[in-house]
């Protein structure tokens, strides 16, 4: 019984962290803001559509390279909602101030 409760809690936490939108996070139009841009897209995606001046750290490497991000306002660049939610929660957990996000899909 206890094992099944633990498994259910882990699944709920996993689903929450990936699919539930982060509160008070606004979409940003254009990339000309006073903020540090953190590109959470995979290296293949960011190489096809690079953002000049952005710090490119894919979601899978975010914990490892978190200290390379300056403690300033951040705009997240992601390729989908899951990357945006996961990255925003992790950055907020480490005390970063997130100004907004932008999603660049394959067609953009």
TORKOL-4160 file (C-alpha; in steps of 0.2 Angstrom, whole numbers, padded with zeros to 4 digits, m for minus):
108
<pt num="1" X="0000" Y="0000" Z="0000"/>
<pt num="2" X="0014" Y="0012" Z="0005"/>
<pt num="3" X="0024" Y="0008" Z="m0011"/>
<pt num="4" X="0009" Y="0012" Z="m0022"/>
<pt num="5" X="0006" Y="0029" Z="m0013"/>
<pt num="6" X="0024" Y="0033" Z="m0016"/>
<pt num="7" X="0024" Y="0029" Z="m0034"/>
<pt num="8" X="0008" Y="0039" Z="m0037"/>
<pt num="9" X="0015" Y="0054" Z="m0028"/>
<pt num="10" X="0031" Y="0053" Z="m0039"/>
<pt num="11" X="0020" Y="0052" Z="m0055"/>
<pt num="12" X="0010" Y="0067" Z="m0050"/>
<pt num="13" X="0025" Y="0077" Z="m0046"/>
<pt num="14" X="0033" Y="0072" Z="m0063"/>
<pt num="15" X="0017" Y="0077" Z="m0072"/>
<pt num="16" X="0015" Y="0093" Z="m0062"/>
<pt num="17" X="0033" Y="0099" Z="m0066"/>
<pt num="18" X="0032" Y="0096" Z="m0084"/>
<pt num="19" X="0014" Y="0100" Z="m0089"/>
<pt num="20" X="0007" Y="0112" Z="m0077"/>
<pt num="21" X="0011" Y="0130" Z="m0083"/>
<pt num="22" X="0022" Y="0141" Z="m0071"/>
<pt num="23" X="0012" Y="0155" Z="m0063"/>
<pt num="24" X="0016" Y="0174" Z="m0067"/>
<pt num="25" X="0027" Y="0169" Z="m0082"/>
<pt num="26" X="0023" Y="0180" Z="m0097"/>
<pt num="27" X="0026" Y="0177" Z="m0115"/>
<pt num="28" X="0039" Y="0190" Z="m0122"/>
<pt num="29" X="0038" Y="0196" Z="m0140"/>
<pt num="30" X="0054" Y="0200" Z="m0148"/>
<pt num="31" X="0071" Y="0198" Z="m0141"/>
<pt num="32" X="0076" Y="0216" Z="m0138"/>
<pt num="33" X="0074" Y="0216" Z="m0119"/>
<pt num="34" X="0086" Y="0221" Z="m0104"/>
<pt num="35" X="0088" Y="0203" Z="m0098"/>
<pt num="36" X="0099" Y="0188" Z="m0100"/>
<pt num="37" X="0093" Y="0176" Z="m0113"/>
<pt num="38" X="0094" Y="0157" Z="m0108"/>
<pt num="39" X="0091" Y="0146" Z="m0123"/>
<pt num="40" X="0085" Y="0129" Z="m0116"/>
<pt num="41" X="0083" Y="0121" Z="m0133"/>
<pt num="42" X="0093" Y="0106" Z="m0139"/>
<pt num="43" X="0110" Y="0110" Z="m0147"/>
<pt num="44" X="0103" Y="0104" Z="m0164"/>
<pt num="45" X="0088" Y="0116" Z="m0163"/>
<pt num="46" X="0098" Y="0131" Z="m0157"/>
<pt num="47" X="0111" Y="0128" Z="m0171"/>
<pt num="48" X="0097" Y="0129" Z="m0184"/>
<pt num="49" X="0090" Y="0145" Z="m0177"/>
<pt num="50" X="0103" Y="0153" Z="m0166"/>
<pt num="51" X="0099" Y="0168" Z="m0155"/>
<pt num="52" X="0114" Y="0180" Z="m0154"/>
<pt num="53" X="0120" Y="0184" Z="m0136"/>
<pt num="54" X="0110" Y="0169" Z="m0128"/>
<pt num="55" X="0117" Y="0157" Z="m0116"/>
<pt num="56" X="0114" Y="0140" Z="m0123"/>
<pt num="57" X="0111" Y="0127" Z="m0110"/>
<pt num="58" X="0099" Y="0113" Z="m0114"/>
<pt num="59" X="0087" Y="0107" Z="m0101"/>
<pt num="60" X="0096" Y="0091" Z="m0098"/>
<pt num="61" X="0112" Y="0101" Z="m0093"/>
<pt num="62" X="0104" Y="0115" Z="m0083"/>
<pt num="63" X="0108" Y="0109" Z="m0066"/>
<pt num="64" X="0126" Y="0105" Z="m0071"/>
<pt num="65" X="0129" Y="0123" Z="m0078"/>
<pt num="66" X="0117" Y="0133" Z="m0067"/>
<pt num="67" X="0132" Y="0143" Z="m0061"/>
<pt num="68" X="0136" Y="0150" Z="m0078"/>
<pt num="69" X="0120" Y="0160" Z="m0078"/>
<pt num="70" X="0121" Y="0177" Z="m0071"/>
<pt num="71" X="0109" Y="0182" Z="m0057"/>
<pt num="72" X="0100" Y="0195" Z="m0067"/>
<pt num="73" X="0083" Y="0195" Z="m0075"/>
<pt num="74" X="0081" Y="0180" Z="m0087"/>
<pt num="75" X="0071" Y="0177" Z="m0103"/>
<pt num="76" X="0069" Y="0159" Z="m0107"/>
<pt num="77" X="0070" Y="0153" Z="m0125"/>
<pt num="78" X="0062" Y="0136" Z="m0127"/>
<pt num="79" X="0056" Y="0125" Z="m0141"/>
<pt num="80" X="0040" Y="0119" Z="m0132"/>
<pt num="81" X="0030" Y="0121" Z="m0116"/>
<pt num="82" X="0038" Y="0106" Z="m0107"/>
<pt num="83" X="0055" Y="0114" Z="m0109"/>
<pt num="84" X="0048" Y="0131" Z="m0103"/>
<pt num="85" X="0039" Y="0124" Z="m0088"/>
<pt num="86" X="0054" Y="0112" Z="m0083"/>
<pt num="87" X="0067" Y="0126" Z="m0085"/>
<pt num="88" X="0057" Y="0140" Z="m0077"/>
<pt num="89" X="0054" Y="0129" Z="m0061"/>
<pt num="90" X="0072" Y="0124" Z="m0060"/>
<pt num="91" X="0078" Y="0142" Z="m0062"/>
<pt num="92" X="0066" Y="0148" Z="m0049"/>
<pt num="93" X="0071" Y="0135" Z="m0037"/>
<pt num="94" X="0089" Y="0141" Z="m0038"/>
<pt num="95" X="0083" Y="0159" Z="m0035"/>
<pt num="96" X="0083" Y="0167" Z="m0053"/>
<pt num="97" X="0071" Y="0180" Z="m0058"/>
<pt num="98" X="0062" Y="0175" Z="m0074"/>
<pt num="99" X="0055" Y="0190" Z="m0084"/>
<pt num="100" X="0047" Y="0180" Z="m0097"/>
<pt num="101" X="0049" Y="0167" Z="m0110"/>
<pt num="102" X="0048" Y="0164" Z="m0129"/>
<pt num="103" X="0044" Y="0148" Z="m0138"/>
<pt num="104" X="0052" Y="0145" Z="m0155"/>
<pt num="105" X="0045" Y="0130" Z="m0163"/>
<pt num="106" X="0052" Y="0121" Z="m0179"/>
<pt num="107" X="0041" Y="0132" Z="m0190"/>
<pt num="108" X="0047" Y="0148" Z="m0183"/>
